[in-house]
Amino acid sequence: MRRPRTLGAVLSVLATTVASAGLVLGSGAGAQAAATAATPMPAHVFAPYFESWNGDSPAALSQQSGAKYLTMAFIQTEARGSCTPYWNGDSSQPIAPSEFGADFTTIRSRGGDVIPSFGGYTADNGGTEIADSCSSVDSIAAAYEKVITTYDVSRLDMDIEDNSLENSAGIDRRNKAIKKVQDWAAANGRPLQISYTLPTTTSGLADSGLAVLENAVSNGTQVDVVNLMTFDYYDGASHNMAQDTKTAISGLKDQLADLYPSKTEAQLWGMTGIIEMPGIDDYGPAETFTTADAPVVYDWAVSKGLSTLSFWALQRDNGGCPGTGGNDTCSGIPQDTWYFSRTFAPFTSGSGPATDDYSVALSPGSATVAPGESTTATVNTAVTSGSAKTVDLTVSGAPAGVKAVLDPTSVTAGGTSKLTLATSESAAPGTYRITVTGASGTLGHAAAFTLTVSGPGGGTGSLVNGDFESGALNPWTCQPGGAVVSTPVHGGSHALSVAATASQTGECTQALTLAPNTTYTLSGWVQGSYSYLGVRGDASADTWGSSNGYAKQSVTFTTGSTGAVTVYLHGWFGQGTVYADDLSVTS
């Protein structure tokens, strides 16, 4: 993950007190009473990373985004050889109440909390990750304890990547130090969790990451959560980021099963966590996590009972730098500000095994019908912890011409409901995502159903009304102001007008079902500033341009296993109207 670029240059060494029995914990300027009642993390928590070096207020951005829990990045030493932890390795940012203490108190007053994270790419690359930098296990443990007691936290994160994955001495010191701190916390009745954040392949941990966990097992160190950085695969391939997240975490779960053979399937899934990078990541457009990917990952994470959902980083959650990859302050893709935070925020639920929690699933999860026909699915709910509570069900996302009905609309967790989707003769062909959401108290879980309406526009390689000569939008769907106009046009007598304003991109879309695992080209003639033409869903690709007159835009994409994609065209905030004509999808 991206990291602050500037570190302090002055060596500072921690004076360590070691008693004859070993480590003396609870001593030092940052220490508080060990019995301070830190609040345990929820069983399922959304906790995006927060870039702590840029002067932003964690409390302010937490409130604005709706992300109640934050992973604070990063804590490291000031220089190689040091044992003293600082925020960002900056000696002017000590581990002390004066640094972020007031923000953390405010976040807790609103029902949230923070997870301090040690390491990160800059520290791991530069030798200032504390277990790499410091040769004393006791001093490393004292640094962990100082962070815990200074900020009264119940989870620490270890972000280990790059050179730190090859430092076997550092790996062993880190796990030994964690074990000491865990023993201290247990002796004092203090809740404490440890998470590891590690790079990944699309099929799970590489050998270097797995070795970190194997060393933890050999040291008797408890690892509560393993977060995978489900981005930056660095393999030169194009990626379906949502699908690759699923295969990476599934692979991790199988690896954990080998390390912890006594754990159940639910417990193994409950040890896993996801970290995405919204938008265009620092590898480039081949690894772009889109707004369409987010709900897919969210639904899957909920269905599997994952522990943690996160992304790098909160300050990126806006579309302020179109086309730019790897920026720490924006995603580089068209999106509403805080879109990813607000999509993932409902993931936070449960505070432990006694929480009354539940799941929602649909069977089957998809169907294809002709206009005028109907289909049904069973909404299954289940108790995942605690006791059964009432779950209120709602359905959303049904397009014009499709009636969605739930019967009943309220069940006791463990019960079922029937979803009926009835299409009219006028229902537009295409593929639609329909969501069933369950609500019980403050908890909310959802499941998605993919409905394909067959007919013209639902077949392979067919885009309906791409020349707009019908004089109407159907089957296109546009944000307010989108319309078919008679001027300016590229061919014929009509074109599409996309109403980009200061508050919207004006997006127009059409859903298609294409052949699976097939390469297509989306092309058309577009006019206007910052005009984006692309697809999302079972393929993700886009192109953009700016032109005072009509100019050809095209982009090639390859479908996945379902072929269900959405073609879209939009402008950009405050950049004026965009026009399009003669759009097509060809194989």
N, C-alpha and C positions, 0 to 999 in steps of 0.2 A: 504493500500500500504506500501511497505517496506520503512523504514525511517532510518536516521542516528542514530547510537547507542549511541553516546556520547554527553551529554549536559553539559553546564557550571554549576557550583554549587554555584555561588555567587548571592545573592539576590540584585536586582537593581530595585528601585521604581521610576516611572516617576512622576516628579512634574507636576501637572496639573493646568492650569489656567482656571477658570470658571467665566464667566461674569454673571451679575445679570440675563440676559436673557437666560443663559444656556451656551452652548459650545462656546468657542472662537477657531474657526478653522483658519488655516493659520499662526499660531504662532509656534515657535520652530525652531531648527537648520535645520531641513530638509525641511522647507516650502519654496515654491516658489510662484510666483503670481498665484492666483487661475485661472486666465483666460488663462494660458498657453494652447496652442492648441494641446492637446493630440489627436492622431489619433484614430478614432473609429475602433473597430475590424471588420474584414470582416463578412458578414452575415453567411458564412459557413467557419469554420477555422479548420485546422489541427494544433494542438498545443500540442505535446508530453511533458510529464514532464521531467524536467532536474534536476538531483541530484546535488544540489548546494554546497554540503559539501566536495566534493572529489578533488577540485583543478582544475577541467577541465574548459576550457574557453567556455562559452555559444556561443560566436560568432564563434569560430573555429568549434565546433561540429555542429552548425546550418548550416554553409557553407558546411561541409563535407557530412552531411546527406541529405541536401536539405530541412530540416524542417525550414522554415522561421520564424515561430512563436513558442515560447516555453512557457510552464507553469513552472515557477520557484518554486521549492520546497526546503524548506518551511520556513515560517516566524513564529516565536513563541517567547515566553519570556524565559528568562534565568532560572527562577525558579518560583515555585508557589508563588503567591502573587504579582508578578511583573507586571507592566503595560508597560514595555519598549520592543518594538519589536526588534528582531535581526534575522539575517539569521541563521537558525538552532539552535536558542537559544544560540548562541555563542557570548559572549560580545566582542570578537575580530572582529566580522563581523556586524558592526552597519548598520542601514539603512542610507546610505550616498553615495554620488557619488563615493567615493573611492572604494566601494564594488559593482562591476559589472557595474558601470556607463559607463565605456568606452565600455564594451561589448555590452550593450544595445544600445548605440549610433551607434555602427557598425552594429548591427542587423537591426536597423531602416534604416540605409543608404542603406541597401540591399532590402528594401521593406517589412521587417517583424516587429515584435514587441514581447513583453513579457507580461505574465500574472502572477504577483506575487500571490502565494498561501499561505494562512494562515492555520496553523493546521498540519494535517498529523497524522499518527498513533502514533508516539512517543509522540508528544505534547498532543494528545487527551487522550492517555493512562496515561501520567505522570502529567497532570494538568497544562501544560505550554501553551496550546492553549489560546490565549490572552483573550478571553471572559470568559473562565473558571478561568484563573489566576487572572484577574483584576476585582475588584468589582465596578469600576466606568465606567458607560456608556460613559461619556464624555471623559475619558482617552482612552477608546477603540476606540472611534470615532477619537480622535486626532492621534492615532497610524495608523489607516487606511489612514487618510488624509496625514500623513507624508510620507507614502509609495507612495501615488498617486502623490504628488507634488515633491518628491525627484526624482522619476524616470519617471514622466510625463506619467503615464499609464492610460488607459481608461477602464480596467477591473481588478477586484480583484476576486480571487477564495477563497472559504471557504471549506476546506477539513475537514469534520466533520464525525468522526467515533468513534468506541469503547466507552470509558467512556463519551466522549462529547455528545453522543446521549442520555445519561441518566441524564445529568446535566441541569435540566429545567431552573435554574437561569441563567446559561451561555447561553443557547439558547435564552432566552428572552433578556439578555443584548446585545448579538451579533446583533440580529435583530433591536433592538432599536438604537444601534450605527450605523448600516448600514443606517437606515432611516435618522439619523442626517446628515450623510455624503452625502446621496443622495439629501437631501434638500439643503445642501451647494453647491454641484456641480450644481444643477439646477439653483440656484440663481446666479451663476457665469458663466453660459453658458458653463459648462465643461461637455463633454461626459463621462458617467460612466456606466458601467455594473457590475452586481454582479452575479457570478455563485456559485452554491452550488455543491460540490462533495460529494456523499453519497454512502454507501454500498447498495446492492440490492439483491433481490431474483430473481429467473428466471421469475417471473411474475410481477416485479415492486418493488417499495419501501416497506420495512417492516414498521410496525406501527411507530417505533422510528424515521425513516427517514422522514416519512410523517408528523410527529408531528413538525419537524423543519420547514417545509414549511407552515403548518397551523399556527404556531406562527408568521411567517413572514407576512402572510395575516392579522392576527389580529392586527399587529403593523403597517400596511400600508407600509410595506417594499417591494420594488419591487425586485423580483427575475427574472433575465433575462434568465438564463440557469440553468438546473439541469443536472449535469453529473453523470451517474451511473458507478460504478466500476464493470463492467460486467466480473468479475472473483472472485475468493475466495468466492464461494457460501457456502462452509463449510457444505455441506449436505451429504457427504459420497457417492454421486452418481457419475457415469461417465457422462461426459458432451460433447455434441456437442456445442462447444463454440460459433460458428457463429449463430446457431439457437437459443441458449439461449440468446444471445445478442438481437436478434429480439424480443423475447417474453418479455424480461425485459423492453426494451425501449417502446414497445407497451403498456405494463402494466402501465408504468410511464405516457405515454401520456394520458391514460384514467384517471389516478389519477389527473393529472393536469387539465383535463376537468372539474372535480368536483370542484377543487379549483378556477378555472378561467372560469366560465361558459360563459362569454361574448366573449371569444377568439374563432377564427375559427380553423378548423382542421390544416390548414397550419401554423397558429401561434403557436399552441400547439406543433406540430412536431418541429417547429423552436425554442422551448424552451428546447429541449432535447439534450443530449450529451453522447457520448460513451467513456469509458476508458478501453482499453484492457491491458493485460499483455502478450507480445509476448513470445511464448515458454512455458516452464514448469513453472507454477507459484509456489508461496510459499506454496500452499496446497499440491501440488504433481502432478504426471502425469495424474490423472483423470481430471484435469483442465489445459489442454494444448492447447494454441492458436497457430495453425499451419500456415505455409505459405499459405496453401490452404484456411484457414478461412479468411485471410486478404482481398482478393478481393471480397469475398462474402459479408463481412460486409461493405466494401467500397461502393459497388454497391447499397446495400440496404439503407445505410445512405444517399447517393445522391438521390435515388429515393424518399425518404420520406422528404427530405429537412431539415435534422437535422442541428443543430447549430454548434456543436463541435465534432471533432473526435480526440482522444488522446490515448496515451498508457503510461504505466509505464514500463520503463523510457527510455530516449534516449540512455543512456549508455548500455542498455541491447540489443540493436539492432545489434547483431552479434552472430555467432554460436560458440563462443570460449570455451564453457565448455560443451561438449556433455554429455547428460544424467543428468545434474545438474539442480535442480529446485530452483526457488526463488533467483537466484543470481542477485545482483544489476549491474553486469558488463557484463552479457551475457545471452542469451536466453535458452541455454541448448538443442537446437534443430538444425538440419542441416539447414543452411540458408546462403545466401550471406550477407555480412555486409551492413547495411542500407536497407535491403529488405523491412521491414515494413514501414520505413519512406518514401521510394520512392513509395511504393504502395499507401500510404495514402496522400502524399503531394498534388496531384491534387485536393483534396477535398476543399482546400482553394479557395474561390471565393466570389465575391460580397462584397460591403462595406456598404450596406444598401438598403432600398427599391427602390432607384433610379437606382440601378445597372441593366444593361441589362443582365439578366441571363436566363437560359433555362434548360430543363431536356430532357433526352433521355430514352425511354422505348421500349421494344419489346413485340409484341402480335402476336401469343402466345410466351411463353418463352422457349418452349422445343418441341421436336418432335422425333419420332422413325421412321427410314426408313430402308429398305433393301438395300444392295449394288446394285447400278445401278438406284436407285430411287432418287427423289428430294423432297424438302419441301420448303415452303416460310414462312416468317414472316413479319409483318408490323413494321417498325421503326417509332415510334411516337415521335415527339418533341413538346415541349410546352414552352411558355414564363412563367417563374416563377417570374420575376420582370423586371421592366423597359420596354423597347420596343423590338420588334422582330429584331434579327440580323441574318445574314447568318451563318449557321452551316455546316461545312464540315465534311462528314462522311467517316470513314474507317472501315474495318473489319479485324480482326486478329484471329489467333488460329485454323484455319482450318487445319486438318491433311492431310497427303498425301492421294490422292484419293478423296478429297472433294474440290469442287470448290465453292467459296463464292463470290457472286456478289451483289452489291448495285445499285439500280436504282431509283432515281438519287443519285449521290454522294454528292450533295450539296442541302440544303433546307433552306428556311427561317423558323426560329423558329415558331412552330405551324403547320408546314407542315409534310408530311410523305414520307418515302422511302420504297422500297420493297427489302427485303433480300431474295435471293435465294441460297439455299445450294443444290448442285447437287453431288451425290456420284457416283463414278465409280464402275465397277464390282469388282475391286481389292481393294476397300476401306476396311481397317481392321475393324472388328467388335469391338465395344467398345463405350464408352461415352466420348464426347469431349465438352469442354467449348469454345465457340466462342464468341468473344467480338466485339461489335459495339461501336466505339468511335466517339463522336462529338466534334469538335473544333471550337471555335469562339473567335478570338483574343487570350487572355491569358487564357481563360476558357476552360476546358475540362471535359466532362461527358461521362460516359460509361454505357452500359447495356449488360448483358450476355445472351446467348442462349445455352441451353444444347441440343446437337445433339447426339442421340444414333443410331449407325449403328448396326442393328441386324445381327444374324447369329452366327456361332461358335465363342465363346468368348464373346458374348453378352448375353448369357443365364445364368440362375441361377447357381452359384457355379462353373462356368467353367473358368479355366485359360488356355489360348491357348499357346502351345509351351513352357510349363513349364519345360520340360526336354531338350529342345533345340536340339532334335534329327532331326529337319528339316534341321539343318545346317545353318539356317538363323535367323535373329533377328525378323522378322515380326511375330506377330504384336507388339512386344516390340519396344519402342523408347528410345534411349540412348543418353547421352551427347557424344561429340566427343571422339573416341577411344573405345567405347563400341563395343564388338564383340562376336561372337560364336567361341569357341576354342575347340581343341581336347585334350588338357591337361592343367591343371589337371581336371579330371572329377570325379564325385561321382558314376554315373551309366550311362550305355550306352557309347556312343563315343563322346558326345559333352557336353559343359557347357557354361555358360555365363561369360564373363570377363568384369568387371566394371572398367573403367579407371579413378581412383581417382588420381588427381595431386595436385600440390601446388595451382592451381587456380580454381579447380572444384572438386565436390564430385563424378562425373562420373555417376550420377543417370540414371537408366533405369526404365521405367514405362510401365504399360499396364492398359487401362481403361476397367472396367467391369460394367455391370448392374446386380446386384444381387437382390434377393427378399427383399422387404422392411421389416424393423423391424424384422430381422432375425439374429441369431448369427452364425458366421463363424469362422473358424480357417485358418489362412494363415501360411504355414509352408514350409520349404525347407532346403537344406544343403548348408552351406555357409563357405567360407574360406577367411581369411584375417584380417587385423587390422581395428578395428572400422567399422564393417560391419552392416549396418542398413537395416532391412526388415520391411515394414509396409504398411499401407493403409491411405489414406486421402480422403476427399470429404464428402460423406454422412455417413462416419464413420472415426474415427481417432484413430489409435493405431500403435505402433511400438515396436520392440525389437532390441537389438544390442549386438554384442559380438566381441571377438578377438580370432582367432584360427589359428595355423600354418597348420592345416589340416581341412578337411571338418567336420563341427559340425552342429547338428540339431538346427535350430531356429524356433520358432513358436510364434504366438500371436493371441489372440482371440479378435474379435470385433463384434459389433452389428450395423447393418445398420439402417438408419433412414427411412424417409417417401419415398425416391426415390430409394434407393438401389444403386445409382451411386457412385462408388468408383474408385480410382486409386491405383493399387498395385505398390509399388516402392522398389527398392534396390539401395543402394549407399554406397560408402566408406566415407572417411573423408580427408580433405585437407592435402596433404603431407604424408599420411599414407600408400600409395602404393595400388596396384591392389587388388580388391576383386573378388572372383569367387563364382558362385552360380549354383546349379543344382537341378533338381527334385523338383521344386516349385509347390505348389498346394493351392487351396482354397476349403475347404470342409465345409459343414454344419453339 
